[in-house]
């Protein structure tokens, strides 16, 4: 319906422009031609009238005899009527076939000329150019009569009518051609708009991967290209959202099922001793703690994605790393893992100290958590080429090469059984990457199975 209205508007617009152009083509040239003819006739009549009036001004009075004598001496080869009247408007000379000599003529032009005015009128009447010209005749400053010229040019009128008919025929042909072209253009254009509209409706109805096939190099093709890119992004976002909901539901279901199982065991077992009950309650507490950690990390990811870039503040990586190592020391001692720091002083990055602490602490915690008793985690920090580098290196179990591309995905765990035993949720490395990307940096990983893992953080330094 919308495309039909748009097509109608385009067709009407083309037709309106066509009508305006054709009106100009049918009026302007004709008007210019008509004015040219009138100007030529006017100049010719004015010249003749001046010549005649000059000769007649030598006469003391105007009579048929003396006027006839003067006019016979003037070239009579002219195709317009000449009428000369005395001061009483009585005709003393008339060169037309139906002479009015002896009669009084009260033509408006003659009356005005006898009042001392030079009068000129022109018009296109009865398919002919009609011109009227009158001027007074003076003798010694005294009005003695009036000179009246009348021209009826049917030949030029016939030519003008022929030109008008040709222009009308030409305009009709042009109008038909333009109407046909406007229909083709409007149909083609609205067809492209209809394709884009169908694509928008498909995406609105949930088909986020829909692509519209609109090609070309114009603005509409560019809009279609941007729409296709948006559709691809929406499709990826929707896939990630569904995967996220699925993974979150699955991950949250596991500890909840454990809590329910432990609680049912306590309720259904009669005479359970206090030590067993305490053990079950401790297990329930552990599962609740895991749920809490998982929820907090989900909230951290959501907060970082909604806020966007980190605040533009100066952060010293060395201080953040020392703080994280200090907070992690009890956990490292409990697991029998040594944490060593090799930090070069200096260097300031731009971002949020909490984001950097969150990323560094998670990496160091993973290095301790998935290490062996007597293992070691070494943290390096240095600057090079206007960038700060933080390396967290451990000699733990390592990560299989096939798992390396997915370890930053949400809820992805290399060894699910071991991760659950260690309290992992599969969200830590996602939080790390999101936090670093907020600061304009990123993280990469290298690992050899059975020998250890190295995470490398890269951040731009803040200009001095």
The 8 nearest C-alpha neighbors of each residue, nearest first, counted from 0:
[[1, 3, 2, 4, 5, 193, 6, 7],
 [0, 2, 4, 3, 5, 193, 6, 196],
 [1, 3, 5, 4, 0, 189, 193, 6],
 [4, 2, 6, 0, 5, 1, 7, 189],
 [3, 5, 7, 1, 6, 2, 8, 0],
 [4, 6, 2, 8, 3, 7, 1, 9],
 [5, 7, 3, 9, 8, 4, 185, 189],
 [8, 6, 4, 10, 5, 9, 11, 3],
 [7, 9, 5, 11, 6, 10, 12, 4],
 [10, 8, 12, 6, 7, 11, 185, 13],
 [11, 9, 7, 13, 12, 8, 181, 14],
 [12, 10, 14, 8, 13, 9, 15, 7],
 [11, 13, 9, 15, 10, 14, 8, 16],
 [14, 12, 10, 16, 11, 15, 181, 17],
 [13, 15, 17, 11, 12, 16, 18, 10],
 [16, 14, 12, 18, 17, 13, 11, 19],
 [15, 17, 19, 13, 14, 18, 20, 12],
 [16, 18, 14, 20, 15, 19, 21, 13],
 [19, 17, 21, 15, 16, 20, 22, 14],
 [18, 20, 22, 16, 17, 21, 15, 23],
 [21, 19, 23, 17, 22, 18, 16, 24],
 [22, 20, 24, 18, 23, 19, 25, 170],
 [23, 21, 25, 19, 24, 20, 18, 26],
 [22, 24, 20, 26, 21, 25, 27, 19],
 [25, 23, 21, 22, 26, 27, 20, 28],
 [26, 24, 22, 23, 21, 166, 27, 28],
 [27, 25, 23, 29, 24, 28, 30, 22],
 [26, 28, 30, 23, 29, 24, 31, 25],
 [29, 27, 31, 30, 26, 32, 24, 25],
 [30, 28, 32, 26, 31, 27, 33, 25],
 [29, 31, 33, 27, 32, 28, 26, 34],
 [30, 32, 28, 34, 29, 33, 27, 35],
 [33, 31, 29, 35, 30, 34, 28, 36],
 [32, 34, 30, 36, 35, 31, 29, 37],
 [33, 35, 37, 31, 36, 32, 38, 30],
 [34, 36, 32, 38, 33, 37, 31, 39],
 [37, 35, 39, 33, 34, 38, 40, 32],
 [38, 36, 34, 40, 39, 35, 41, 33],
 [39, 37, 41, 35, 36, 40, 34, 42],
 [38, 40, 36, 42, 41, 37, 35, 43],
 [41, 39, 43, 37, 38, 42, 44, 36],
 [40, 42, 38, 44, 43, 39, 37, 45],
 [43, 41, 45, 39, 40, 44, 46, 38],
 [42, 44, 40, 46, 41, 45, 39, 47],
 [45, 43, 47, 41, 46, 42, 48, 40],
 [46, 44, 48, 42, 47, 43, 41, 49],
 [47, 45, 43, 49, 44, 48, 42, 50],
 [48, 46, 44, 50, 49, 45, 51, 43],
 [47, 49, 45, 51, 50, 46, 52, 44],
 [48, 50, 52, 46, 47, 51, 53, 45],
 [51, 49, 47, 53, 48, 52, 46, 54],
 [52, 50, 48, 54, 53, 49, 55, 47],
 [51, 53, 55, 49, 54, 50, 136, 48],
 [54, 52, 50, 56, 51, 55, 49, 57],
 [55, 53, 51, 52, 56, 57, 50, 69],
 [56, 54, 52, 57, 58, 53, 51, 136],
 [55, 57, 138, 53, 137, 58, 54, 52],
 [58, 56, 55, 54, 138, 59, 53, 139],
 [59, 57, 60, 56, 55, 61, 138, 65],
 [60, 58, 138, 57, 61, 56, 143, 139],
 [61, 59, 58, 143, 62, 85, 138, 144],
 [60, 62, 85, 66, 58, 65, 143, 63],
 [61, 63, 64, 65, 91, 66, 60, 85],
 [62, 64, 91, 66, 67, 65, 92, 61],
 [65, 63, 67, 62, 66, 68, 91, 61],
 [66, 64, 68, 67, 62, 63, 69, 61],
 [65, 67, 69, 63, 68, 64, 62, 70],
 [68, 66, 70, 64, 65, 69, 63, 71],
 [67, 69, 65, 71, 66, 70, 64, 72],
 [70, 68, 66, 72, 67, 71, 65, 73],
 [71, 69, 73, 67, 72, 68, 66, 51],
 [72, 70, 68, 73, 69, 67, 75, 74],
 [71, 73, 70, 69, 74, 68, 75, 67],
 [74, 72, 70, 71, 75, 69, 51, 50],
 [75, 73, 76, 72, 71, 77, 70, 47],
 [74, 76, 77, 73, 71, 70, 72, 78],
 [77, 75, 74, 78, 73, 79, 71, 80],
 [76, 78, 75, 79, 74, 80, 81, 47],
 [79, 77, 76, 80, 150, 151, 152, 75],
 [78, 80, 150, 149, 77, 81, 148, 151],
 [79, 81, 149, 148, 95, 94, 150, 82],
 [82, 80, 148, 94, 93, 147, 79, 149],
 [81, 83, 93, 147, 92, 146, 148, 80],
 [84, 82, 146, 92, 91, 90, 145, 147],
 [85, 83, 90, 88, 89, 145, 144, 91],
 [84, 86, 144, 88, 87, 89, 61, 143],
 [85, 87, 144, 143, 88, 113, 84, 142],
 [86, 88, 85, 89, 84, 144, 103, 113],
 [89, 87, 84, 103, 85, 86, 104, 90],
 [88, 90, 103, 84, 102, 87, 85, 101],
 [89, 91, 84, 100, 101, 102, 92, 83],
 [90, 92, 63, 100, 84, 62, 83, 101],
 [91, 93, 83, 82, 90, 100, 63, 94],
 [94, 92, 82, 98, 95, 81, 100, 99],
 [93, 95, 81, 80, 98, 96, 92, 82],
 [96, 94, 97, 98, 93, 80, 81, 99],
 [97, 95, 98, 94, 93, 99, 80, 100],
 [98, 96, 95, 99, 94, 93, 100, 80],
 [97, 99, 93, 95, 100, 96, 94, 92],
 [98, 100, 102, 93, 101, 90, 97, 92],
 [101, 99, 90, 91, 102, 98, 92, 93],
 [102, 100, 90, 89, 91, 99, 103, 92],
 [103, 101, 89, 100, 90, 99, 104, 88],
 [102, 104, 89, 88, 90, 105, 101, 87],
 [105, 103, 106, 88, 102, 89, 90, 109],
 [106, 104, 110, 107, 109, 103, 88, 108],
 [105, 107, 109, 108, 104, 110, 111, 88],
 [108, 106, 110, 109, 111, 105, 112, 104],
 [107, 109, 111, 106, 110, 133, 118, 112],
 [110, 108, 112, 106, 111, 107, 113, 133],
 [109, 111, 107, 113, 112, 108, 105, 106],
 [110, 112, 114, 108, 109, 113, 116, 107],
 [111, 113, 116, 134, 135, 109, 115, 114],
 [114, 112, 110, 115, 111, 145, 135, 109],
 [113, 115, 111, 112, 116, 110, 135, 109],
 [114, 116, 112, 113, 135, 111, 117, 134],
 [115, 117, 112, 111, 114, 118, 134, 135],
 [116, 118, 134, 112, 133, 135, 119, 115],
 [119, 117, 133, 132, 108, 116, 134, 112],
 [118, 120, 132, 131, 133, 117, 121, 130],
 [121, 119, 131, 130, 132, 118, 122, 129],
 [120, 122, 130, 129, 131, 119, 37, 123],
 [123, 121, 129, 124, 128, 130, 120, 37],
 [122, 124, 128, 127, 129, 126, 125, 121],
 [125, 123, 127, 126, 122, 128, 129, 156],
 [124, 126, 127, 123, 128, 153, 156, 129],
 [127, 125, 156, 124, 123, 153, 157, 128],
 [126, 128, 156, 153, 124, 152, 125, 123],
 [129, 127, 123, 152, 156, 151, 122, 153],
 [128, 130, 151, 122, 150, 121, 123, 127],
 [131, 129, 121, 150, 120, 149, 122, 128],
 [132, 130, 149, 120, 119, 148, 121, 150],
 [131, 133, 119, 148, 118, 147, 120, 149],
 [134, 132, 147, 118, 146, 108, 112, 117],
 [133, 135, 117, 112, 146, 145, 116, 118],
 [134, 136, 145, 112, 115, 113, 144, 146],
 [137, 135, 144, 145, 143, 52, 142, 56],
 [136, 138, 142, 141, 56, 143, 140, 135],
 [139, 137, 56, 141, 140, 57, 59, 143],
 [138, 140, 141, 137, 56, 57, 142, 59],
 [139, 141, 138, 137, 142, 143, 136, 56],
 [142, 140, 138, 137, 139, 143, 136, 144],
 [143, 141, 137, 144, 136, 138, 140, 86],
 [142, 144, 86, 137, 136, 85, 60, 141],
 [145, 143, 85, 86, 136, 84, 142, 135],
 [144, 146, 135, 136, 84, 134, 113, 83],
 [145, 147, 83, 133, 134, 82, 135, 84],
 [148, 146, 133, 82, 132, 81, 83, 109],
 [149, 147, 81, 132, 80, 131, 133, 82],
 [148, 150, 131, 80, 79, 130, 132, 81],
 [151, 149, 79, 130, 129, 152, 80, 131],
 [150, 152, 129, 128, 153, 127, 130, 149],
 [153, 151, 128, 127, 154, 155, 150, 129],
 [154, 152, 127, 156, 155, 157, 151, 128],
 [155, 153, 157, 156, 152, 158, 127, 128],
 [154, 156, 158, 157, 153, 152, 159, 128],
 [157, 155, 127, 153, 159, 154, 158, 126],
 [156, 158, 160, 154, 155, 159, 153, 161],
 [159, 157, 161, 155, 156, 160, 162, 154],
 [158, 160, 156, 162, 161, 157, 163, 155],
 [161, 159, 163, 157, 162, 158, 164, 156],
 [162, 160, 158, 164, 163, 159, 157, 165],
 [161, 163, 159, 165, 160, 164, 166, 158],
 [162, 164, 160, 166, 161, 165, 159, 167],
 [163, 165, 167, 161, 166, 162, 160, 168],
 [166, 164, 162, 168, 167, 163, 169, 161],
 [165, 167, 169, 163, 164, 168, 170, 25],
 [168, 166, 164, 170, 165, 169, 171, 163],
 [169, 167, 171, 165, 170, 166, 164, 172],
 [168, 170, 166, 172, 167, 171, 165, 173],
 [171, 169, 173, 167, 168, 172, 174, 166],
 [170, 172, 174, 168, 173, 169, 167, 175],
 [173, 171, 169, 175, 174, 170, 176, 168],
 [174, 172, 170, 176, 171, 175, 177, 169],
 [175, 173, 171, 177, 172, 176, 170, 178],
 [174, 176, 178, 172, 173, 177, 179, 171],
 [177, 175, 173, 179, 178, 174, 180, 172],
 [176, 178, 180, 174, 179, 175, 181, 173],
 [177, 179, 181, 175, 176, 180, 174, 182],
 [178, 180, 176, 182, 177, 181, 175, 183],
 [179, 181, 177, 183, 182, 178, 184, 176],
 [182, 180, 178, 184, 183, 179, 185, 177],
 [181, 183, 185, 179, 180, 184, 186, 178],
 [184, 182, 180, 186, 181, 185, 187, 179],
 [185, 183, 181, 187, 186, 182, 188, 180],
 [184, 186, 188, 182, 187, 6, 183, 189],
 [185, 187, 183, 189, 184, 188, 190, 182],
 [188, 186, 190, 184, 185, 189, 183, 191],
 [189, 187, 185, 191, 190, 186, 184, 192],
 [188, 190, 192, 186, 191, 187, 6, 185],
 [191, 189, 193, 187, 188, 192, 186, 194],
 [192, 190, 194, 188, 189, 193, 195, 187],
 [191, 193, 189, 195, 194, 190, 196, 188],
 [192, 194, 196, 190, 191, 195, 189, 2],
 [195, 193, 191, 197, 192, 196, 190, 198],
 [194, 196, 198, 192, 193, 197, 199, 191],
 [195, 197, 193, 199, 198, 194, 192, 200],
 [198, 196, 194, 200, 195, 199, 193, 201],
 [197, 199, 195, 201, 196, 200, 211, 194],
 [200, 198, 196, 202, 201, 197, 203, 195],
 [201, 199, 203, 197, 198, 202, 204, 196],
 [202, 200, 198, 204, 203, 206, 199, 197],
 [203, 201, 206, 207, 205, 199, 204, 200],
 [202, 204, 200, 201, 205, 199, 206, 207],
 [205, 203, 201, 202, 206, 200, 207, 199],
 [206, 204, 202, 203, 207, 201, 208, 200],
 [205, 207, 202, 201, 208, 209, 204, 203],
 [208, 206, 234, 202, 205, 230, 209, 233],
 [207, 209, 234, 230, 206, 231, 210, 233],
 [210, 208, 207, 206, 198, 202, 230, 201],
 [211, 209, 227, 208, 212, 198, 230, 226],
 [210, 212, 198, 213, 195, 194, 227, 223],
 [211, 213, 214, 210, 194, 223, 195, 191],
 [214, 212, 220, 211, 223, 191, 215, 194],
 [213, 215, 220, 212, 216, 223, 224, 221],
 [216, 214, 220, 217, 213, 221, 219, 218],
 [215, 217, 220, 218, 221, 214, 219, 213],
 [216, 218, 220, 219, 215, 221, 214, 222],
 [219, 217, 221, 220, 222, 216, 223, 215],
 [218, 220, 222, 221, 217, 223, 213, 191],
 [221, 219, 223, 222, 215, 217, 218, 214],
 [220, 222, 218, 224, 219, 223, 225, 217],
 [223, 221, 219, 225, 224, 220, 226, 218],
 [224, 222, 226, 220, 221, 225, 227, 219],
 [225, 223, 221, 227, 226, 222, 220, 228],
 [226, 224, 222, 228, 223, 227, 229, 221],
 [225, 227, 223, 229, 224, 228, 230, 222],
 [226, 228, 230, 224, 229, 210, 225, 223],
 [229, 227, 225, 231, 230, 226, 232, 224],
 [230, 228, 226, 232, 227, 231, 233, 225],
 [229, 231, 227, 233, 228, 232, 208, 207],
 [232, 230, 234, 228, 229, 233, 208, 235],
 [233, 231, 229, 235, 234, 230, 236, 228],
 [234, 232, 236, 230, 235, 231, 207, 237],
 [233, 235, 207, 231, 208, 237, 232, 236],
 [236, 234, 238, 232, 233, 237, 239, 231],
 [237, 235, 233, 239, 238, 234, 232, 240],
 [236, 238, 240, 234, 239, 235, 233, 241],
 [237, 239, 235, 241, 240, 236, 242, 234],
 [240, 238, 242, 236, 237, 241, 243, 235],
 [241, 239, 237, 243, 238, 242, 236, 244],
 [242, 240, 244, 238, 243, 239, 245, 237],
 [241, 243, 239, 245, 240, 244, 246, 238],
 [242, 244, 240, 246, 241, 245, 239, 247],
 [245, 243, 247, 241, 242, 246, 248, 240],
 [246, 244, 242, 248, 243, 247, 241, 249],
 [247, 245, 249, 243, 248, 244, 242, 250],
 [248, 246, 244, 250, 249, 245, 243, 251],
 [247, 249, 245, 251, 246, 250, 244, 252],
 [248, 250, 246, 252, 247, 251, 245, 253],
 [251, 249, 247, 252, 248, 253, 246, 254],
 [250, 252, 248, 249, 253, 247, 254, 255],
 [251, 253, 255, 249, 250, 254, 256, 248],
 [252, 254, 256, 255, 251, 250, 257, 249],
 [255, 253, 257, 256, 286, 252, 251, 258],
 [254, 256, 258, 252, 257, 253, 259, 251],
 [255, 257, 259, 253, 254, 258, 252, 260],
 [256, 258, 254, 260, 255, 259, 261, 253],
 [259, 257, 255, 261, 283, 256, 260, 262],
 [258, 260, 256, 262, 257, 261, 263, 255],
 [261, 259, 257, 263, 258, 262, 256, 264],
 [262, 260, 264, 258, 263, 259, 257, 279],
 [261, 263, 259, 265, 264, 260, 258, 266],
 [264, 262, 266, 260, 265, 261, 267, 259],
 [263, 265, 261, 267, 262, 266, 268, 260],
 [264, 266, 262, 263, 268, 267, 261, 276],
 [265, 267, 263, 264, 268, 262, 269, 261],
 [266, 268, 264, 265, 263, 269, 262, 271],
 [269, 267, 265, 266, 264, 271, 270, 263],
 [270, 268, 271, 267, 266, 265, 272, 264],
 [269, 271, 272, 268, 273, 265, 267, 276],
 [272, 270, 269, 268, 273, 275, 276, 265],
 [273, 271, 275, 274, 270, 276, 277, 269],
 [272, 274, 276, 275, 277, 271, 278, 270],
 [273, 275, 277, 276, 272, 278, 271, 279],
 [276, 274, 278, 277, 273, 272, 279, 271],
 [275, 277, 273, 279, 278, 274, 280, 272],
 [276, 278, 280, 274, 275, 279, 273, 281],
 [277, 279, 275, 281, 276, 280, 274, 282],
 [280, 278, 282, 276, 281, 277, 261, 275],
 [279, 281, 283, 277, 282, 278, 276, 284],
 [280, 282, 284, 278, 283, 279, 277, 285],
 [281, 283, 285, 279, 280, 284, 278, 286],
 [284, 282, 280, 286, 258, 281, 285, 287],
 [283, 285, 281, 287, 282, 286, 288, 280],
 [284, 286, 288, 282, 287, 283, 281, 289],
 [285, 287, 289, 283, 288, 254, 284, 290],
 [286, 288, 290, 284, 289, 285, 291, 283],
 [289, 287, 291, 285, 286, 290, 284, 292],
 [290, 288, 286, 292, 291, 287, 293, 422],
 [289, 291, 287, 293, 288, 292, 294, 286],
 [290, 292, 288, 294, 289, 293, 295, 287],
 [293, 291, 295, 289, 294, 290, 288, 296],
 [292, 294, 290, 296, 291, 295, 424, 289],
 [295, 293, 297, 291, 292, 296, 290, 298],
 [296, 294, 298, 292, 297, 293, 291, 299],
 [297, 295, 299, 293, 298, 294, 300, 292],
 [296, 298, 294, 300, 299, 295, 301, 293],
 [297, 299, 301, 295, 296, 300, 302, 294],
 [300, 298, 296, 302, 297, 301, 295, 303],
 [301, 299, 297, 303, 298, 302, 430, 304],
 [302, 300, 298, 304, 299, 303, 305, 297],
 [301, 303, 299, 305, 300, 304, 298, 306],
 [302, 304, 300, 306, 305, 301, 307, 299],
 [305, 303, 301, 307, 302, 306, 300, 433],
 [304, 306, 302, 303, 307, 301, 300, 308],
 [305, 307, 303, 304, 302, 308, 309, 301],
 [308, 306, 304, 305, 303, 437, 309, 302],
 [309, 307, 437, 438, 306, 310, 439, 436],
 [308, 310, 437, 350, 438, 351, 311, 307],
 [311, 309, 350, 351, 312, 308, 349, 438],
 [310, 312, 350, 349, 309, 313, 351, 308],
 [313, 311, 350, 349, 310, 351, 314, 348],
 [312, 314, 349, 348, 347, 350, 315, 311],
 [315, 313, 348, 347, 352, 349, 316, 312],
 [314, 316, 347, 317, 318, 348, 346, 319],
 [315, 317, 319, 318, 320, 314, 347, 348],
 [318, 316, 320, 319, 315, 321, 342, 344],
 [319, 317, 321, 320, 316, 315, 322, 314],
 [318, 320, 316, 322, 317, 321, 356, 323],
 [321, 319, 323, 317, 322, 318, 316, 324],
 [322, 320, 324, 318, 323, 319, 325, 317],
 [321, 323, 319, 325, 320, 324, 318, 326],
 [324, 322, 320, 326, 360, 325, 321, 327],
 [325, 323, 327, 321, 326, 322, 328, 320],
 [324, 326, 322, 328, 323, 327, 321, 329],
 [325, 327, 323, 324, 328, 322, 329, 330],
 [326, 328, 324, 325, 330, 329, 323, 331],
 [327, 329, 331, 325, 330, 326, 324, 332],
 [330, 328, 332, 331, 327, 333, 326, 325],
 [329, 331, 333, 327, 328, 332, 334, 367],
 [332, 330, 328, 336, 334, 333, 329, 335],
 [333, 331, 335, 329, 334, 330, 336, 328],
 [332, 334, 330, 331, 335, 329, 336, 328],
 [335, 333, 331, 332, 336, 372, 330, 367],
 [336, 334, 372, 332, 373, 333, 331, 337],
 [335, 337, 374, 331, 373, 375, 334, 372],
 [336, 338, 375, 376, 374, 339, 331, 335],
 [339, 337, 376, 377, 375, 336, 340, 331],
 [340, 338, 377, 376, 378, 337, 341, 375],
 [339, 341, 378, 377, 342, 379, 338, 321],
 [342, 340, 379, 378, 380, 339, 343, 377],
 [341, 343, 380, 379, 340, 344, 317, 381],
 [342, 344, 381, 380, 345, 341, 317, 382],
 [345, 343, 342, 317, 346, 381, 380, 382],
 [346, 344, 343, 347, 315, 317, 382, 381],
 [345, 347, 382, 315, 460, 348, 387, 344],
 [346, 348, 315, 314, 460, 461, 313, 345],
 [349, 347, 460, 461, 314, 313, 459, 315],
 [348, 350, 313, 461, 312, 311, 314, 460],
 [351, 349, 438, 311, 312, 309, 310, 313],
 [350, 352, 354, 353, 310, 309, 312, 355],
 [353, 351, 355, 354, 314, 356, 350, 319],
 [354, 352, 356, 351, 355, 357, 358, 319],
 [355, 353, 357, 434, 351, 356, 352, 358],
 [354, 356, 358, 352, 357, 353, 359, 351],
 [357, 355, 353, 359, 354, 358, 319, 360],
 [356, 358, 354, 360, 355, 359, 353, 361],
 [357, 359, 431, 355, 361, 356, 360, 354],
 [360, 358, 356, 362, 361, 357, 355, 363],
 [359, 361, 363, 323, 357, 362, 358, 356],
 [362, 360, 364, 358, 359, 363, 365, 357],
 [361, 363, 359, 365, 364, 360, 366, 358],
 [364, 362, 366, 360, 365, 361, 359, 367],
 [363, 365, 361, 367, 366, 362, 368, 360],
 [366, 364, 368, 362, 367, 363, 369, 361],
 [365, 367, 363, 364, 393, 368, 369, 370],
 [368, 366, 364, 370, 365, 369, 331, 336],
 [367, 369, 365, 370, 366, 364, 421, 334],
 [370, 368, 367, 366, 365, 395, 396, 371],
 [371, 369, 395, 367, 368, 374, 366, 396],
 [370, 372, 374, 395, 373, 369, 336, 396],
 [373, 371, 335, 374, 336, 334, 370, 375],
 [374, 372, 336, 335, 371, 375, 337, 334],
 [375, 373, 336, 371, 372, 370, 394, 337],
 [374, 376, 337, 336, 393, 338, 394, 377],
 [377, 375, 393, 338, 392, 366, 337, 339],
 [378, 376, 339, 392, 340, 338, 391, 393],
 [377, 379, 391, 340, 390, 341, 339, 392],
 [378, 380, 341, 390, 342, 389, 340, 377],
 [381, 379, 389, 342, 388, 343, 390, 341],
 [380, 382, 343, 388, 387, 342, 379, 389],
 [383, 381, 387, 386, 388, 346, 385, 384],
 [382, 384, 386, 385, 387, 381, 388, 460],
 [385, 383, 386, 382, 387, 460, 459, 388],
 [386, 384, 460, 383, 459, 382, 387, 461],
 [387, 385, 459, 460, 383, 384, 458, 382],
 [386, 388, 382, 458, 457, 381, 460, 459],
 [387, 389, 457, 381, 456, 380, 382, 390],
 [388, 390, 380, 456, 379, 455, 457, 391],
 [391, 389, 455, 379, 378, 454, 392, 456],
 [392, 390, 378, 454, 453, 377, 363, 379],
 [391, 393, 453, 377, 376, 452, 390, 378],
 [394, 392, 376, 451, 452, 395, 366, 375],
 [395, 393, 451, 450, 375, 374, 452, 396],
 [394, 396, 370, 451, 393, 397, 371, 450],
 [395, 397, 449, 451, 450, 448, 370, 369],
 [398, 396, 451, 448, 452, 449, 447, 446],
 [397, 399, 448, 446, 400, 447, 402, 403],
 [400, 398, 401, 402, 448, 403, 397, 447],
 [399, 401, 403, 402, 398, 446, 447, 448],
 [402, 400, 399, 403, 404, 398, 405, 413],
 [403, 401, 400, 399, 405, 404, 406, 413],
 [402, 404, 400, 405, 406, 401, 399, 398],
 [405, 403, 402, 406, 401, 407, 400, 408],
 [406, 404, 408, 403, 407, 402, 411, 401],
 [405, 407, 408, 403, 411, 404, 402, 412],
 [408, 406, 429, 428, 405, 409, 432, 411],
 [409, 407, 405, 406, 411, 429, 410, 428],
 [408, 410, 426, 411, 429, 425, 407, 243],
 [411, 425, 409, 426, 424, 412, 408, 246],
 [410, 412, 425, 409, 408, 406, 413, 405],
 [413, 411, 425, 415, 414, 410, 418, 406],
 [412, 414, 415, 402, 411, 398, 406, 418],
 [415, 413, 417, 416, 412, 418, 419, 398],
 [414, 416, 418, 412, 417, 413, 419, 411],
 [417, 415, 419, 418, 414, 420, 421, 412],
 [416, 418, 420, 414, 419, 415, 421, 423],
 [419, 417, 423, 415, 421, 420, 416, 414],
 [420, 418, 422, 421, 416, 423, 417, 415],
 [419, 421, 417, 418, 422, 416, 423, 415],
 [422, 420, 418, 419, 423, 417, 368, 369],
 [421, 423, 419, 420, 418, 289, 424, 285],
 [424, 422, 418, 419, 421, 425, 420, 289],
 [423, 425, 426, 293, 410, 422, 419, 427],
 [424, 426, 410, 411, 412, 423, 427, 409],
 [427, 425, 409, 429, 410, 424, 428, 430],
 [428, 426, 430, 429, 425, 361, 431, 424],
 [427, 429, 431, 407, 430, 426, 432, 406],
 [430, 428, 407, 426, 432, 431, 427, 409],
 [429, 431, 427, 433, 428, 432, 300, 434],
 [432, 430, 358, 428, 434, 429, 433, 435],
 [431, 433, 435, 429, 434, 430, 436, 442],
 [432, 434, 436, 430, 435, 431, 429, 437],
 [435, 433, 354, 437, 431, 432, 436, 430],
 [436, 434, 440, 438, 432, 437, 441, 433],
 [435, 437, 439, 440, 433, 438, 441, 434],
 [436, 438, 308, 309, 434, 435, 439, 433],
 [437, 439, 350, 435, 436, 309, 440, 308],
 [440, 438, 436, 437, 435, 458, 459, 441],
 [441, 439, 458, 436, 435, 457, 438, 459],
 [442, 440, 435, 436, 457, 456, 432, 458],
 [441, 443, 456, 455, 432, 457, 454, 444],
 [444, 442, 455, 454, 456, 441, 445, 453],
 [443, 445, 454, 453, 455, 446, 442, 452],
 [446, 444, 453, 452, 454, 443, 447, 403],
 [445, 447, 452, 397, 398, 451, 453, 448],
 [448, 446, 397, 450, 451, 449, 398, 452],
 [449, 447, 397, 398, 399, 450, 396, 446],
 [448, 450, 396, 397, 451, 447, 395, 398],
 [451, 449, 447, 394, 448, 397, 396, 395],
 [450, 452, 394, 397, 395, 393, 396, 447],
 [453, 451, 446, 397, 393, 445, 392, 447],
 [452, 454, 392, 445, 391, 444, 446, 393],
 [453, 455, 444, 391, 390, 443, 392, 445],
 [456, 454, 390, 443, 442, 389, 444, 453],
 [455, 457, 442, 389, 388, 441, 390, 454],
 [456, 458, 388, 440, 441, 387, 442, 455],
 [457, 459, 440, 387, 386, 460, 388, 439],
 [460, 458, 386, 348, 387, 385, 461, 440],
 [461, 459, 348, 386, 385, 347, 387, 462],
 [460, 462, 348, 349, 347, 463, 459, 313],
 [463, 461, 460, 385, 347, 348, 349, 459],
 [462, 461, 347, 460, 346, 348, 313, 385]]
